[in-house]
Amino acid sequence: MNLLIIRLIIFAVLFFAGLKLYRMYREWKLDHDTRAEQELRHDGGQMVRCRWCDVHVPENEALRDREQWFCSSAHRDRFLQEQTQDDNDQSPR
């Protein structure tokens, strides 16, 4: 009877150790795949310059409006607002 309990305990310990190793492997694999996907996404992208602040950002993350590139919608809005103010100031009265 004692031998049966010892075997059962050893089996349970091995089962849980194997389960833990499998979970660690699965987490490592997911992390590795995510990292590889991020590297592919950032490789080879053309950089463009924000018209407002002159910061370079990847083209796929930049905003484009009227053949101009912007790093954020706030900078796009500020630039367009400034353009309309300049146009209003230069219009004949």
N, CA, C and O atoms as a GROMACS GRO file, in nm:
protein
  372
    1MET      N    1   0.081  -0.119   0.000
    1MET     CA    2   0.000   0.000   0.000
    1MET      C    3   0.086   0.126   0.000
    1MET      O    4   0.056   0.222  -0.071
    2ASN      N    5   0.192   0.125   0.080
    2ASN     CA    6   0.282   0.240   0.085
    2ASN      C    7   0.350   0.262  -0.049
    2ASN      O    8   0.370   0.377  -0.090
    3LEU      N    9   0.387   0.156  -0.118
    3LEU     CA   10   0.452   0.166  -0.247
    3LEU      C   11   0.358   0.226  -0.350
    3LEU      O   12   0.401   0.305  -0.435
    4LEU      N   13   0.230   0.191  -0.343
    4LEU     CA   14   0.131   0.246  -0.435
    4LEU      C   15   0.114   0.397  -0.414
    4LEU      O   16   0.103   0.471  -0.512
    5ILE      N   17   0.113   0.443  -0.292
    5ILE     CA   18   0.100   0.586  -0.262
    5ILE      C   19   0.223   0.661  -0.311
    5ILE      O   20   0.212   0.771  -0.365
    6ILE      N   21   0.342   0.603  -0.291
    6ILE     CA   22   0.466   0.666  -0.336
    6ILE      C   23   0.466   0.678  -0.488
    6ILE      O   24   0.504   0.783  -0.541
    7ARG      N   25   0.425   0.574  -0.559
    7ARG     CA   26   0.417   0.579  -0.705
    7ARG      C   27   0.316   0.684  -0.751
    7ARG      O   28   0.340   0.756  -0.848
    8LEU      N   29   0.205   0.692  -0.682
    8LEU     CA   30   0.103   0.791  -0.716
    8LEU      C   31   0.157   0.933  -0.696
    8LEU      O   32   0.132   1.021  -0.779
    9ILE      N   33   0.229   0.957  -0.589
    9ILE     CA   34   0.287   1.088  -0.563
    9ILE      C   35   0.391   1.122  -0.670
    9ILE      O   36   0.393   1.233  -0.722
   10ILE      N   37   0.477   1.026  -0.702
   10ILE     CA   38   0.579   1.048  -0.806
   10ILE      C   39   0.512   1.078  -0.940
   10ILE      O   40   0.555   1.168  -1.012
   11PHE      N   41   0.408   1.003  -0.974
   11PHE     CA   42   0.336   1.026  -1.099
   11PHE      C   43   0.275   1.167  -1.100
   11PHE      O   44   0.283   1.236  -1.202
   12ALA      N   45   0.214   1.209  -0.989
   12ALA     CA   46   0.152   1.341  -0.981
   12ALA      C   47   0.257   1.452  -0.996
   12ALA      O   48   0.234   1.551  -1.066
   13VAL      N   49   0.373   1.434  -0.930
   13VAL     CA   50   0.480   1.533  -0.939
   13VAL      C   51   0.530   1.543  -1.083
   13VAL      O   52   0.548   1.653  -1.134
   14LEU      N   53   0.552   1.429  -1.149
   14LEU     CA   54   0.599   1.430  -1.287
   14LEU      C   55   0.494   1.491  -1.381
   14LEU      O   56   0.529   1.564  -1.474
   15PHE      N   57   0.366   1.462  -1.356
   15PHE     CA   58   0.260   1.517  -1.439
   15PHE      C   59   0.257   1.670  -1.428
   15PHE      O   60   0.251   1.739  -1.529
   16PHE      N   61   0.262   1.723  -1.305
   16PHE     CA   62   0.258   1.867  -1.287
   16PHE      C   63   0.386   1.936  -1.336
   16PHE      O   64   0.381   2.049  -1.384
   17ALA      N   65   0.500   1.868  -1.323
   17ALA     CA   66   0.624   1.924  -1.377
   17ALA      C   67   0.616   1.931  -1.530
   17ALA      O   68   0.657   2.031  -1.590
   18GLY      N   69   0.565   1.826  -1.592
   18GLY     CA   70   0.548   1.828  -1.737
   18GLY      C   71   0.450   1.934  -1.781
   18GLY      O   72   0.473   2.001  -1.882
   19LEU      N   73   0.343   1.950  -1.709
   19LEU     CA   74   0.244   2.053  -1.740
   19LEU      C   75   0.307   2.192  -1.728
   19LEU      O   76   0.283   2.278  -1.812
   20LYS      N   77   0.386   2.213  -1.624
   20LYS     CA   78   0.454   2.342  -1.606
   20LYS      C   79   0.552   2.368  -1.719
   20LYS      O   80   0.558   2.480  -1.771
   21LEU      N   81   0.630   2.266  -1.760
   21LEU     CA   82   0.724   2.282  -1.872
   21LEU      C   83   0.650   2.314  -2.001
   21LEU      O   84   0.696   2.396  -2.080
   22TYR      N   85   0.537   2.248  -2.023
   22TYR     CA   86   0.458   2.274  -2.144
   22TYR      C   87   0.408   2.418  -2.146
   22TYR      O   88   0.413   2.483  -2.250
   23ARG      N   89   0.359   2.466  -2.034
   23ARG     CA   90   0.311   2.605  -2.026
   23ARG      C   91   0.425   2.705  -2.048
   23ARG      O   92   0.406   2.806  -2.115
   24MET      N   93   0.542   2.677  -1.994
   24MET     CA   94   0.657   2.763  -2.014
   24MET      C   95   0.696   2.766  -2.161
   24MET      O   96   0.727   2.872  -2.216
   25TYR      N   97   0.695   2.649  -2.226
   25TYR     CA   98   0.728   2.642  -2.368
   25TYR      C   99   0.626   2.720  -2.450
   25TYR      O  100   0.664   2.794  -2.540
   26ARG      N  101   0.498   2.704  -2.419
   26ARG     CA  102   0.393   2.772  -2.493
   26ARG      C  103   0.406   2.925  -2.477
   26ARG      O  104   0.387   2.998  -2.574
   27GLU      N  105   0.437   2.972  -2.358
   27GLU     CA  106   0.456   3.115  -2.334
   27GLU      C  107   0.579   3.166  -2.410
   27GLU      O  108   0.575   3.275  -2.468
   28TRP      N  109   0.688   3.089  -2.408
   28TRP     CA  110   0.809   3.128  -2.480
   28TRP      C  111   0.781   3.136  -2.629
   28TRP      O  112   0.824   3.230  -2.696
   29LYS      N  113   0.709   3.037  -2.682
   29LYS     CA  114   0.677   3.034  -2.825
   29LYS      C  115   0.590   3.153  -2.864
   29LYS      O  116   0.615   3.215  -2.968
   30LEU      N  117   0.491   3.187  -2.785
   30LEU     CA  118   0.406   3.301  -2.812
   30LEU      C  119   0.486   3.431  -2.810
   30LEU      O  120   0.469   3.516  -2.897
   31ASP      N  121   0.574   3.446  -2.711
   31ASP     CA  122   0.659   3.564  -2.701
   31ASP      C  123   0.753   3.573  -2.820
   31ASP      O  124   0.772   3.681  -2.876
   32HIS      N  125   0.811   3.461  -2.859
   32HIS     CA  126   0.903   3.457  -2.972
   32HIS      C  127   0.830   3.494  -3.102
   32HIS      O  128   0.884   3.571  -3.182
   33ASP      N  129   0.710   3.442  -3.124
   33ASP     CA  130   0.633   3.473  -3.244
   33ASP      C  131   0.592   3.620  -3.247
   33ASP      O  132   0.596   3.683  -3.353
   34THR      N  133   0.553   3.674  -3.134
   34THR     CA  134   0.514   3.814  -3.126
   34THR      C  135   0.633   3.905  -3.157
   34THR      O  136   0.619   4.003  -3.229
   35ARG      N  137   0.748   3.871  -3.102
   35ARG     CA  138   0.868   3.951  -3.126
   35ARG      C  139   0.908   3.945  -3.273
   35ARG      O  140   0.946   4.046  -3.331
   36ALA      N  141   0.900   3.828  -3.334
   36ALA     CA  142   0.933   3.814  -3.476
   36ALA      C  143   0.836   3.894  -3.562
   36ALA      O  144   0.876   3.954  -3.662
   37GLU      N  145   0.709   3.894  -3.526
   37GLU     CA  146   0.608   3.970  -3.600
   37GLU      C  147   0.635   4.120  -3.589
   37GLU      O  148   0.620   4.193  -3.688
   38GLN      N  149   0.675   4.167  -3.472
   38GLN     CA  150   0.705   4.308  -3.454
   38GLN      C  151   0.828   4.348  -3.535
   38GLN      O  152   0.831   4.457  -3.592
   39GLU      N  153   0.928   4.262  -3.541
   39GLU     CA  154   1.047   4.291  -3.620
   39GLU      C  155   1.013   4.300  -3.768
   39GLU      O  156   1.065   4.386  -3.838
   40LEU      N  157   0.927   4.212  -3.816
   40LEU     CA  158   0.886   4.218  -3.956
   40LEU      C  159   0.808   4.345  -3.985
   40LEU      O  160   0.823   4.404  -4.093
   41ARG      N  161   0.727   4.387  -3.893
   41ARG     CA  162   0.646   4.506  -3.913
   41ARG      C  163   0.732   4.631  -3.921
   41ARG      O  164   0.698   4.723  -3.995
   42HIS      N  165   0.842   4.637  -3.847
   42HIS     CA  166   0.924   4.756  -3.843
   42HIS      C  167   1.036   4.756  -3.946
   42HIS      O  168   1.098   4.860  -3.968
   43ASP      N  169   1.064   4.645  -4.010
   43ASP     CA  170   1.170   4.641  -4.108
   43ASP      C  171   1.124   4.696  -4.242
   43ASP      O  172   1.012   4.670  -4.286
   44GLY      N  173   1.212   4.774  -4.304
   44GLY     CA  174   1.188   4.817  -4.440
   44GLY      C  175   1.087   4.928  -4.459
   44GLY      O  176   1.054   4.961  -4.573
   45GLY      N  177   1.036   4.985  -4.352
   45GLY     CA  178   0.938   5.091  -4.366
   45GLY      C  179   1.006   5.223  -4.400
   45GLY      O  180   1.110   5.256  -4.343
   46GLN      N  181   0.948   5.298  -4.492
   46GLN     CA  182   1.003   5.427  -4.528
   46GLN      C  183   0.968   5.529  -4.422
   46GLN      O  184   0.857   5.530  -4.369
   47MET      N  185   1.064   5.615  -4.390
   47MET     CA  186   1.042   5.718  -4.289
   47MET      C  187   1.000   5.847  -4.359
   47MET      O  188   1.053   5.882  -4.464
   48VAL      N  189   0.904   5.916  -4.299
   48VAL     CA  190   0.858   6.045  -4.351
   48VAL      C  191   0.868   6.149  -4.240
   48VAL      O  192   0.867   6.115  -4.122
   49ARG      N  193   0.878   6.275  -4.280
   49ARG     CA  194   0.896   6.383  -4.182
   49ARG      C  195   0.765   6.455  -4.158
   49ARG      O  196   0.693   6.492  -4.251
   50CYS      N  197   0.735   6.474  -4.031
   50CYS     CA  198   0.616   6.549  -3.992
   50CYS      C  199   0.633   6.694  -4.036
   50CYS      O  200   0.736   6.756  -4.010
   51ARG      N  201   0.533   6.747  -4.102
   51ARG     CA  202   0.538   6.884  -4.153
   51ARG      C  203   0.540   6.986  -4.040
   51ARG      O  204   0.593   7.096  -4.057
   52TRP      N  205   0.483   6.953  -3.927
   52TRP     CA  206   0.474   7.048  -3.816
   52TRP      C  207   0.599   7.048  -3.730
   52TRP      O  208   0.654   7.155  -3.701
   53CYS      N  209   0.646   6.930  -3.687
   53CYS     CA  210   0.756   6.926  -3.590
   53CYS      C  211   0.887   6.868  -3.646
   53CYS      O  212   0.986   6.861  -3.573
   54ASP      N  213   0.889   6.826  -3.772
   54ASP     CA  214   1.008   6.771  -3.839
   54ASP      C  215   1.060   6.642  -3.777
   54ASP      O  216   1.177   6.609  -3.793
   55VAL      N  217   0.975   6.568  -3.707
   55VAL     CA  218   1.012   6.438  -3.652
   55VAL      C  219   0.988   6.332  -3.758
   55VAL      O  220   0.886   6.336  -3.828
   56HIS      N  221   1.079   6.238  -3.771
   56HIS     CA  222   1.063   6.129  -3.867
   56HIS      C  223   0.984   6.016  -3.803
   56HIS      O  224   1.014   5.973  -3.691
   57VAL      N  225   0.884   5.967  -3.874
   57VAL     CA  226   0.802   5.855  -3.830
   57VAL      C  227   0.786   5.757  -3.945
   57VAL      O  228   0.795   5.797  -4.061
   58PRO      N  229   0.763   5.629  -3.916
   58PRO     CA  230   0.739   5.532  -4.024
   58PRO      C  231   0.614   5.571  -4.104
   58PRO      O  232   0.515   5.618  -4.048
   59GLU      N  233   0.621   5.549  -4.232
   59GLU     CA  234   0.511   5.589  -4.320
   59GLU      C  235   0.380   5.522  -4.283
   59GLU      O  236   0.274   5.583  -4.293
   60ASN      N  237   0.387   5.396  -4.238
   60ASN     CA  238   0.263   5.326  -4.204
   60ASN      C  239   0.200   5.377  -4.074
   60ASN      O  240   0.085   5.344  -4.045
   61GLU      N  241   0.272   5.457  -3.994
   61GLU     CA  242   0.217   5.514  -3.872
   61GLU      C  243   0.185   5.662  -3.887
   61GLU      O  244   0.123   5.721  -3.798
   62ALA      N  245   0.225   5.723  -3.998
   62ALA     CA  246   0.205   5.866  -4.019
   62ALA      C  247   0.067   5.893  -4.079
   62ALA      O  248   0.004   5.805  -4.137
   63LEU      N  249   0.023   6.017  -4.063
   63LEU     CA  250  -0.103   6.062  -4.122
   63LEU      C  251  -0.071   6.149  -4.242
   63LEU      O  252   0.024   6.228  -4.240
   64ARG      N  253  -0.150   6.135  -4.348
   64ARG     CA  254  -0.125   6.212  -4.469
   64ARG      C  255  -0.248   6.297  -4.500
   64ARG      O  256  -0.361   6.249  -4.497
   65ASP      N  257  -0.221   6.423  -4.531
   65ASP     CA  258  -0.329   6.514  -4.567
   65ASP      C  259  -0.273   6.618  -4.663
   65ASP      O  260  -0.175   6.685  -4.632
   66ARG      N  261  -0.335   6.631  -4.781
   66ARG     CA  262  -0.294   6.729  -4.882
   66ARG      C  263  -0.146   6.717  -4.916
   66ARG      O  264  -0.074   6.816  -4.918
   67GLU      N  265  -0.102   6.596  -4.942
   67GLU     CA  266   0.038   6.567  -4.979
   67GLU      C  267   0.138   6.604  -4.870
   67GLU      O  268   0.257   6.619  -4.899
   68GLN      N  269   0.093   6.618  -4.747
   68GLN     CA  270   0.179   6.648  -4.634
   68GLN      C  271   0.170   6.532  -4.535
   68GLN      O  272   0.066   6.469  -4.523
   69TRP      N  273   0.280   6.504  -4.465
   69TRP     CA  274   0.285   6.398  -4.365
   69TRP      C  275   0.287   6.458  -4.226
   69TRP      O  276   0.348   6.562  -4.202
   70PHE      N  277   0.218   6.391  -4.134
   70PHE     CA  278   0.212   6.437  -3.995
   70PHE      C  279   0.229   6.318  -3.901
   70PHE      O  280   0.190   6.206  -3.934
   71CYS      N  281   0.288   6.344  -3.782
   71CYS     CA  282   0.311   6.237  -3.685
   71CYS      C  283   0.187   6.210  -3.601
   71CYS      O  284   0.174   6.102  -3.543
   72SER      N  285   0.096   6.307  -3.592
   72SER     CA  286  -0.026   6.288  -3.512
   72SER      C  287  -0.137   6.376  -3.567
   72SER      O  288  -0.113   6.468  -3.645
   73SER      N  289  -0.257   6.345  -3.525
   73SER     CA  290  -0.371   6.425  -3.570
   73SER      C  291  -0.365   6.565  -3.511
   73SER      O  292  -0.412   6.660  -3.574
   74ALA      N  293  -0.310   6.581  -3.392
   74ALA     CA  294  -0.298   6.713  -3.331
   74ALA      C  295  -0.207   6.803  -3.415
   74ALA      O  296  -0.238   6.920  -3.436
   75HIS      N  297  -0.095   6.748  -3.462
   75HIS     CA  298  -0.004   6.827  -3.544
   75HIS      C  299  -0.066   6.859  -3.680
   75HIS      O  300  -0.046   6.967  -3.734
   76ARG      N  301  -0.142   6.765  -3.734
   76ARG     CA  302  -0.211   6.790  -3.860
   76ARG      C  303  -0.310   6.905  -3.843
   76ARG      O  304  -0.316   6.996  -3.926
   77ASP      N  305  -0.388   6.899  -3.735
   77ASP     CA  306  -0.488   7.002  -3.712
   77ASP      C  307  -0.424   7.139  -3.690
   77ASP      O  308  -0.474   7.240  -3.740
   78ARG      N  309  -0.315   7.143  -3.615
   78ARG     CA  310  -0.247   7.270  -3.589
   78ARG      C  311  -0.190   7.328  -3.718
   78ARG      O  312  -0.199   7.449  -3.742
   79PHE      N  313  -0.132   7.243  -3.801
   79PHE     CA  314  -0.076   7.290  -3.927
   79PHE      C  315  -0.185   7.344  -4.018
   79PHE      O  316  -0.170   7.450  -4.077
   80LEU      N  317  -0.295   7.271  -4.030
   80LEU     CA  318  -0.404   7.316  -4.116
   80LEU      C  319  -0.467   7.444  -4.062
   80LEU      O  320  -0.507   7.531  -4.140
   81GLN      N  321  -0.477   7.456  -3.931
   81GLN     CA  322  -0.532   7.577  -3.871
   81GLN      C  323  -0.441   7.696  -3.901
   81GLN      O  324  -0.488   7.805  -3.932
   82GLU      N  325  -0.311   7.674  -3.891
   82GLU     CA  326  -0.216   7.781  -3.920
   82GLU      C  327  -0.222   7.819  -4.068
   82GLU      O  328  -0.212   7.937  -4.102
   83GLN      N  329  -0.238   7.721  -4.154
   83GLN     CA  330  -0.248   7.748  -4.298
   83GLN      C  331  -0.371   7.833  -4.329
   83GLN      O  332  -0.363   7.927  -4.407
   84THR      N  333  -0.484   7.800  -4.267
   84THR     CA  334  -0.605   7.878  -4.292
   84THR      C  335  -0.591   8.019  -4.236
   84THR      O  336  -0.642   8.113  -4.296
   85GLN      N  337  -0.525   8.035  -4.123
   85GLN     CA  338  -0.503   8.169  -4.069
   85GLN      C  339  -0.412   8.250  -4.161
   85GLN      O  340  -0.437   8.368  -4.184
   86ASP      N  341  -0.307   8.187  -4.214
   86ASP     CA  342  -0.217   8.255  -4.307
   86ASP      C  343  -0.292   8.293  -4.435
   86ASP      O  344  -0.270   8.402  -4.488
   87ASP      N  345  -0.379   8.206  -4.484
   87ASP     CA  346  -0.456   8.235  -4.605
   87ASP      C  347  -0.551   8.352  -4.580
   87ASP      O  348  -0.569   8.438  -4.666
   88ASN      N  349  -0.612   8.355  -4.461
   88ASN     CA  350  -0.704   8.466  -4.428
   88ASN      C  351  -0.629   8.597  -4.413
   88ASN      O  352  -0.679   8.702  -4.453
   89ASP      N  353  -0.508   8.592  -4.356
   89ASP     CA  354  -0.429   8.713  -4.339
   89ASP      C  355  -0.379   8.770  -4.472
   89ASP      O  356  -0.364   8.891  -4.486
   90GLN      N  357  -0.354   8.682  -4.570
   90GLN     CA  358  -0.301   8.723  -4.699
   90GLN      C  359  -0.410   8.759  -4.799
   90GLN      O  360  -0.379   8.812  -4.906
   91SER      N  361  -0.536   8.732  -4.767
   91SER     CA  362  -0.644   8.761  -4.862
   91SER      C  363  -0.665   8.912  -4.871
   91SER      O  364  -0.653   8.982  -4.771
   92PRO      N  365  -0.697   8.962  -4.994
   92PRO     CA  366  -0.716   9.107  -5.012
   92PRO      C  367  -0.842   9.154  -4.940
   92PRO      O  368  -0.943   9.084  -4.934
   93ARG      N  369  -0.834   9.274  -4.884
   93ARG     CA  370  -0.947   9.326  -4.808
   93ARG      C  371  -1.020   9.430  -4.885
   93ARG      O  372  -1.118   9.486  -4.836
   0.00000   0.00000   0.00000
